[in-house]
Amino acid sequence: MENSFLVVKSFLNAETQRTQRGAEKAGKSIFANLCVLCVSTFQFALSASASDYATSLRSGWQEYLTGNHTNSLAHYRAAQAAQPRSLEPKLGLLLPLLATGQFPAAEALAREILREHKTHYLAHLRLATALRLQNKLRSADSTVAHALALYPSDTGLLYERGLVKRAQKQFAAARYYVGQAELLDPDNEAIFRELADPLLFTDLAEITAPASPGFARDLGFRVGETPARLDATVYGGWIDYQGTQVKDTARLLGVTTWLGFGKAHVVETSFDSIEIHRVGLARFKQLDVNVAYNNFSLANWRLRAGAHVLANGDPSTDGAWSAFAGAEWFGSPRWGAGLDANFARYEDFGTGLEVTQLAPKLGLVLATGADWTLRADTRGYWIHLSEDVGFARRNFFSAEERLSLLWNRWTFAAFGWSGRQIFAARGDGATIFNLAEKHTAGFGAEVKRSLSDRAAVSFRFNRAEFRELGGTTTAAAHTFLTQLGFTF
């Protein structure tokens, strides 16, 4: 009996062990199947997520290209939600943000990207664009300058800095950067359109100030929007003399035209009249005619040549003429330089007086702001006479300085000069001082206001000190001049 019980017990133990092993095996099989199912589900989810991400990213770009910027925003944001750490949707999102005018949001997102990716090209480019479109021009210029230090030959960055410089009204710098971009990508239509815009050449529309005793180089009026454009300036004024032998007052009248063809050719003409009232003598009348040609074919250069003829009632200077030529480089946004030469012939003065003049010039931008520029222009003069006309010397030296503040539509300028001048040519050759007077100093001021994109008015005061031939005291001339300019 006892043996039978032991046999049954052994059998039950064996069955129990088999059941436990089967259960354990079955449990392991179920766990394995569950793991496989989870992995498959996760892989499917990842595949679906990747597919949704790629689809959203691609759709955001396609919608942006077709101009559906609202849809583009939605797709890029969906892609960003699918892959929060991805850089691609953030960069893509900047485009429709800019296109829909959400410039502060674009600026904030670009700065967020740059905090983690400090040298990222697109983030810098689109941040600069967002800043420019908010008129944060100094920050925009700093941003794109930093990026250009990393990518100096990138077309997009060069073009963007050109746009920033144009917004700052630094037109020479704008032409330089847009021109560099065009050299690298000559088939880019946006760059070509920018270079073809006459407004980019506003500062080259210089109006020569005829009969102006002061430093005559000043910024011109806004050019027209067509390849051919005509600027005209009329002026009038008077001179009050003090301490002279016979001169009392004078009346000034004149007109200057500036005809441009395309971006490379400009023809200047001026007709100037002065009538001097003299004590005890007949009035002295003089007519000056000036013609000059300007060429801008060489990048960042202005080449100029012309001639000047005068007619008056003075037998010693009537029929005198002069020829002049010059070159000016303005390729840098901060400075420019040039040299002008003038040769004059007075057939009936003495034995046939000849006057040679060289005038180097240097312009520097001292400071700039979002809507203003402070500029200094320096010019030197060396005048050589072929004979002594009564002042015991044949070589004369002098220097001029002009300080200009350009602010929105206003220009404020102060200028002065010191040294010795005789038979000088001023105003880039437009004004000839053809009387035997030794000029020693002068100063003045000018205010100009652009009335519109096609009109401007200016007012100028100037004091010049000189000594007449045979005189023993210093005389002075106070000049008051008003100019009104138009672009047709």
Backbone hydrogen bonds, N-H to C=O, Kabsch-Sander energy under -0.5 kcal/mol:
donor,donor_aa,acceptor,acceptor_aa,energy
5,F,1,M,-2.0
6,L,2,E,-1.8
7,V,3,N,-2.0
8,V,4,S,-2.1
9,K,5,F,-2.6
10,S,6,L,-2.4
11,F,7,V,-2.0
12,L,8,V,-2.4
13,N,9,K,-2.5
14,A,10,S,-2.2
15,E,11,F,-2.2
16,T,12,L,-2.6
17,Q,13,N,-2.4
18,R,14,A,-2.3
19,T,15,E,-2.8
20,Q,16,T,-2.5
21,R,17,Q,-2.8
22,G,18,R,-2.4
23,A,19,T,-2.6
24,E,20,Q,-3.0
25,K,21,R,-2.4
26,A,22,G,-2.9
27,G,23,A,-3.2
28,K,24,E,-2.5
29,S,25,K,-2.1
30,I,26,A,-2.4
31,F,27,G,-2.5
32,A,28,K,-2.4
33,N,29,S,-2.3
34,L,30,I,-2.5
35,C,31,F,-2.5
36,V,32,A,-2.6
37,L,33,N,-2.4
38,C,34,L,-2.6
39,V,35,C,-2.9
40,S,36,V,-2.5
41,T,37,L,-2.5
42,F,38,C,-3.0
43,Q,39,V,-3.0
44,F,40,S,-2.4
45,A,41,T,-2.7
46,L,42,F,-3.0
47,S,43,Q,-2.7
48,A,44,F,-2.9
49,S,45,A,-3.1
50,A,46,L,-3.1
51,S,47,S,-2.4
52,D,48,A,-2.7
53,Y,49,S,-2.8
54,A,50,A,-2.7
55,T,51,S,-2.3
56,S,52,D,-2.7
57,L,53,Y,-2.7
58,R,54,A,-2.7
59,S,55,T,-2.7
60,G,56,S,-2.5
61,W,57,L,-1.7
62,Q,58,R,-2.4
63,E,59,S,-2.8
64,Y,60,G,-1.7
65,L,61,W,-2.3
66,T,62,Q,-1.6
67,G,64,Y,-1.2
68,N,63,E,-2.3
69,H,67,G,-1.6
72,S,68,N,-2.2
73,L,69,H,-2.4
74,A,70,T,-1.8
75,H,71,N,-2.4
76,Y,72,S,-2.5
77,R,73,L,-2.2
78,A,74,A,-1.9
79,A,75,H,-2.4
80,Q,76,Y,-2.2
81,A,77,R,-2.1
82,A,78,A,-2.0
83,Q,79,A,-2.0
86,S,83,Q,-1.7
91,L,87,L,-2.1
92,G,88,E,-2.5
93,L,89,P,-2.4
94,L,90,K,-1.0
94,L,91,L,-0.5
95,L,91,L,-0.5
95,L,92,G,-1.2
97,L,93,L,-1.6
98,L,94,L,-2.1
99,A,95,L,-2.4
100,T,96,P,-2.0
101,G,98,L,-1.3
102,Q,97,L,-2.5
103,F,101,G,-1.6
106,A,102,Q,-2.2
107,E,103,F,-2.8
108,A,104,P,-2.5
109,L,105,A,-2.3
110,A,106,A,-2.5
111,R,107,E,-2.3
112,E,108,A,-1.9
113,I,109,L,-2.2
114,L,110,A,-2.3
115,R,111,R,-1.4
116,E,112,E,-0.8
116,E,113,I,-1.0
117,H,113,I,-2.5
120,H,117,H,-1.6
124,H,120,H,-1.8
125,L,121,Y,-2.5
126,R,122,L,-2.8
127,L,123,A,-1.9
128,A,124,H,-2.5
129,T,125,L,-1.9
130,A,126,R,-2.1
131,L,127,L,-2.4
132,R,128,A,-2.6
133,L,129,T,-2.5
134,Q,130,A,-0.7
134,Q,131,L,-0.6
135,N,132,R,-1.8
136,K,131,L,-2.9
137,L,135,N,-1.4
140,A,136,K,-2.3
141,D,137,L,-2.7
142,S,138,R,-2.2
143,T,139,S,-2.4
144,V,140,A,-2.5
145,A,141,D,-2.1
146,H,142,S,-2.0
147,A,143,T,-2.0
148,L,144,V,-2.3
149,A,145,A,-1.3
150,L,146,H,-0.8
150,L,147,A,-0.8
151,Y,147,A,-2.6
154,D,151,Y,-1.6
158,L,154,D,-2.1
159,Y,155,T,-2.7
160,E,156,G,-2.3
161,R,157,L,-2.3
162,G,158,L,-1.9
163,L,159,Y,-2.0
164,V,160,E,-2.2
165,K,161,R,-2.7
166,R,162,G,-2.1
167,A,163,L,-2.2
168,Q,164,V,-1.8
169,K,166,R,-1.6
170,Q,165,K,-2.9
171,F,169,K,-1.0
174,A,170,Q,-2.3
175,R,171,F,-2.7
176,Y,172,A,-1.8
177,Y,173,A,-2.3
178,V,174,A,-2.4
179,G,175,R,-2.4
180,Q,176,Y,-2.2
181,A,177,Y,-2.0
182,E,178,V,-2.2
183,L,179,G,-1.9
184,L,180,Q,-1.5
185,D,181,A,-2.0
188,N,185,D,-1.8
189,E,187,D,-0.6
192,F,188,N,-2.1
193,R,189,E,-2.7
194,E,190,A,-1.8
195,L,191,I,-2.2
196,A,192,F,-1.9
197,D,193,R,-0.5
197,D,194,E,-0.9
200,L,197,D,-1.9
201,F,198,P,-2.1
202,T,199,L,-1.3
204,L,201,F,-1.3
205,A,202,T,-1.7
206,E,204,L,-2.3
208,T,206,E,-0.7
209,A,216,A,-0.5
212,S,209,A,-1.3
216,A,214,G,-0.6
218,D,216,A,-0.9
221,F,205,A,-0.5
229,R,260,G,-2.0
231,D,258,W,-2.6
232,A,486,F,-2.5
233,T,256,T,-2.8
234,V,484,L,-2.4
235,Y,254,G,-2.2
236,G,482,T,-2.0
237,G,252,L,-2.0
238,W,480,F,-1.7
239,I,250,A,-2.3
240,D,478,H,-2.7
241,Y,239,I,-0.6
241,Y,248,D,-2.4
242,Q,476,A,-2.7
248,D,277,H,-3.0
249,T,277,H,-0.8
250,A,239,I,-1.8
251,R,275,E,-2.2
252,L,237,G,-3.0
253,L,273,S,-2.2
254,G,235,Y,-1.6
255,V,271,F,-1.9
256,T,233,T,-2.7
257,T,269,T,-2.9
258,W,231,D,-3.0
259,L,267,V,-2.8
260,G,229,R,-2.8
260,G,258,W,-0.6
261,F,265,H,-3.2
262,G,227,P,-1.7
262,G,260,G,-0.5
264,A,261,F,-0.9
265,H,261,F,-1.6
266,V,294,N,-2.3
267,V,259,L,-2.8
268,E,292,A,-3.1
269,T,257,T,-2.0
270,S,290,N,-2.2
271,F,255,V,-2.4
272,D,288,D,-2.5
273,S,253,L,-3.2
274,I,286,Q,-2.1
275,E,251,R,-2.0
276,I,284,F,-3.1
277,H,249,T,-3.4
278,R,276,I,-0.5
279,V,246,V,-3.5
281,L,278,R,-1.1
284,F,276,I,-2.3
285,K,283,R,-0.6
286,Q,274,I,-2.2
287,L,311,A,-2.9
288,D,272,D,-2.9
289,V,309,V,-2.8
290,N,270,S,-2.4
291,V,307,A,-2.3
292,A,268,E,-2.4
293,Y,305,A,-3.3
294,N,266,V,-3.4
295,N,303,L,-2.7
296,F,264,A,-2.2
301,W,298,L,-2.1
302,R,328,E,-2.5
303,L,295,N,-2.5
304,R,326,G,-2.6
305,A,293,Y,-1.9
306,G,324,F,-2.4
307,A,291,V,-2.4
308,H,322,S,-2.7
309,V,289,V,-2.5
310,L,320,A,-2.0
311,A,287,L,-2.4
313,G,285,K,-1.0
317,T,314,D,-1.2
318,D,314,D,-2.2
319,G,310,L,-1.4
320,A,317,T,-2.0
321,W,345,R,-1.6
322,S,308,H,-2.5
323,A,343,F,-2.7
324,F,306,G,-2.4
325,A,341,A,-2.2
326,G,304,R,-2.7
327,A,339,L,-2.0
328,E,302,R,-2.2
329,W,337,A,-3.6
330,F,300,N,-2.4
332,S,335,W,-0.7
336,G,363,G,-2.2
337,A,329,W,-1.9
338,G,361,K,-2.2
339,L,327,A,-2.3
340,D,359,A,-1.6
341,A,325,A,-3.1
342,N,357,Q,-2.5
343,F,323,A,-2.8
344,A,355,V,-2.6
345,R,321,W,-2.8
346,Y,353,L,-3.2
347,E,345,R,-0.6
349,F,346,Y,-1.3
350,G,348,D,-0.7
352,G,349,F,-2.2
353,L,346,Y,-1.3
353,L,349,F,-1.4
355,V,344,A,-2.4
356,T,384,H,-2.6
357,Q,342,N,-2.7
358,L,382,W,-2.2
359,A,340,D,-2.8
361,K,338,G,-2.5
362,L,378,T,-2.7
363,G,336,G,-3.0
364,L,376,A,-3.1
365,V,334,R,-3.2
366,L,364,L,-0.8
366,L,374,L,-2.2
367,A,374,L,-1.4
369,G,372,W,-2.9
373,T,406,L,-2.1
374,L,367,A,-3.0
375,R,373,T,-0.5
375,R,404,S,-2.9
376,A,364,L,-3.1
377,D,402,R,-2.9
378,T,362,L,-3.2
379,R,400,E,-2.1
380,G,360,P,-2.4
381,Y,398,S,-2.6
382,W,358,L,-2.1
383,I,396,F,-2.7
384,H,356,T,-3.0
385,L,394,R,-2.7
386,S,354,E,-2.0
396,F,383,I,-2.4
398,S,381,Y,-1.6
399,A,418,S,-2.2
400,E,379,R,-3.3
401,E,416,G,-2.6
402,R,377,D,-2.4
403,L,414,A,-2.9
404,S,375,R,-3.1
404,S,402,R,-0.5
405,L,412,F,-3.1
406,L,373,T,-3.0
406,L,404,S,-0.5
407,W,405,L,-0.6
407,W,410,W,-2.6
408,N,371,D,-2.0
410,W,407,W,-3.1
411,T,448,K,-2.3
412,F,405,L,-2.5
413,A,446,E,-2.5
414,A,403,L,-2.1
415,F,444,G,-2.3
416,G,401,E,-2.2
417,W,442,G,-2.8
418,S,399,A,-2.0
419,G,440,T,-1.9
420,R,397,F,-3.0
421,Q,439,H,-2.2
423,F,435,L,-0.5
426,R,424,A,-0.5
426,R,431,T,-3.2
429,G,426,R,-0.6
430,A,427,G,-1.5
431,T,426,R,-2.3
433,F,424,A,-2.8
434,N,432,I,-1.0
437,E,435,L,-2.3
438,K,467,R,-2.7
439,H,421,Q,-2.7
439,H,437,E,-0.8
440,T,465,E,-2.5
441,A,465,E,-1.2
442,G,417,W,-2.0
443,F,463,R,-2.1
444,G,415,F,-2.5
445,A,461,F,-1.9
446,E,413,A,-2.4
447,V,459,F,-2.3
448,K,411,T,-2.6
449,R,457,V,-3.0
450,S,409,R,-2.7
451,L,449,R,-0.7
451,L,455,A,-1.3
452,S,455,A,-1.8
455,A,452,S,-0.8
456,A,485,G,-2.0
457,V,449,R,-2.5
458,S,483,Q,-2.3
459,F,447,V,-2.5
460,R,481,L,-2.7
461,F,445,A,-2.5
462,N,479,T,-2.0
463,R,443,F,-3.2
464,A,477,A,-2.3
465,E,441,A,-3.0
466,F,475,A,-2.2
467,R,438,K,-2.0
469,L,436,A,-1.5
471,G,468,E,-2.3
475,A,466,F,-3.1
476,A,242,Q,-2.6
477,A,464,A,-2.3
478,H,240,D,-2.6
479,T,462,N,-3.1
479,T,477,A,-0.6
480,F,238,W,-2.5
481,L,460,R,-2.5
482,T,236,G,-2.5
483,Q,458,S,-2.3
484,L,234,V,-2.5
485,G,456,A,-3.0
486,F,232,A,-2.7
487,T,454,R,-2.2
488,F,230,L,-3.3
